[in-house]
Amino acid sequence: PLLNKALNASGTFWLYGIICVFGFWFILKKLPETKGKSLEEIEKLMTGDR
């Protein structure tokens, strides 16, 4: 209610959309691609072992 009162309905949805776009971009840049890799390879990627 407080945010909706300060930004109105359209401003609240715009803020939510911007947060979603930032989250999508962050995941795209920071998470490694795991398609076609075995579970062992994924585990090595996530733990930093090479």
C-alpha positions, 0 to 999 in steps of 0.5 A: 500500500505504501509503495502503491500510494507513492508511485501509483499503480503504473509506477509500481508495475514499472519498478517491478519490471525493472527489478525483473529485468535486472534479475534476468540479466544478473542470472544470465551473466553470473550463472554458467551454462550447464546444458550438455554437461554431466552432473560431475562437470556441473559440480566442478563448475559450482565448487570452483574445482578445475 
